[in-house]
Amino acid sequence: MLLKLAQSIQLVILDVDGVLTNGQLGLNDDLISSKSFHVRDGFGIRQLLKEGIEIAVITGRESKLLEERIRELKIQYLFQNSPDKLPVFEKLLAQLNLMPSQVAYMGDDLIDLPILSRVGLSAAPSDAYGFVKNFVKNKNHFISNYPGGSGAVRELCDLILESKGRLQPICEQFLKDGSELPKEQQSKYQAKHQSRDQ
């Protein structure tokens, strides 16, 4: 059932705190906050973008660190200071000419319920707030095996790629020639395999 739902997805919308991060807010003595993002989540997002699936991020907070991470990942749609997320969701649907059934949303708290209740594929990290997690589970939608900020987004990305028959070819590409590896690793990979061929 999940693969069938995921097959229609053309847009993935993500919450930030508790989804892309572990939800903890670190403050130093100067009241400067810090956030941590998981590199595996970033890799999964990049693969979806390569496959033509749009990514959007909606958060009730504002963060320069988040803006930098979004730039790194080349995500086009970032909405900050948006505690009321439903109008942003509806704006995205109109802008991208999509139906709710073509959207996946991952959230972890009550603020995410208005969108989770409308999308074709609702998703939550393993450590989502209990009511939210039960809501997603009762819909027979996607509960990650991982907590927020620790690979939950990557698992959702993999599910969507698998549903479209793309996950296995992407994985096999690494074994084939390393062309999907980061540039600094490609040269090491190629040098290693050239020495084996000699």
Stockholm file with secondary structure:
# STOCKHOLM 1.0

chainA/1-198         MLLKLAQSIQLVILDVDGVLTNGQLGLNDDLISSKSFHVRDGFGIRQLLKEGIEIAVITGRESKLLEERIRELKIQYLFQNSPDKLPVFEKLLAQLNLMPSQVAYMGDDLIDLPILSRVGLSAAPSDAYGFVKNFVKNKNHFISNYPGGSGAVRELCDLILESKGRLQPICEQFLKDGSELPKEQQSKYQAKHQSRDQ
#=GR chainA/1-198 SS CHHHHHHTCCEEEECSTTTTSCSCCEECTTCCEECCCCHHHHHHHHHHHHTTCEEEEECSSCCHHHHHHHHHHTCSEEECSCSSCHHHHHHHHHHHTCCGGGEEEECCSGGGHHHHTTSSEEEECTTSCHHHHHHHHHTTCEECSSCTTTTHHHHHHHHHHHHTTCHHHHHHHHHHTCTTSCHHHHHHHHHHHHHHHC
#=GC SS_cons         CHHHHHHTCCEEEECSTTTTSCSCCEECTTCCEECCCCHHHHHHHHHHHHTTCEEEEECSSCCHHHHHHHHHHTCSEEECSCSSCHHHHHHHHHHHTCCGGGEEEECCSGGGHHHHTTSSEEEECTTSCHHHHHHHHHTTCEECSSCTTTTHHHHHHHHHHHHTTCHHHHHHHHHHTCTTSCHHHHHHHHHHHHHHHC
//
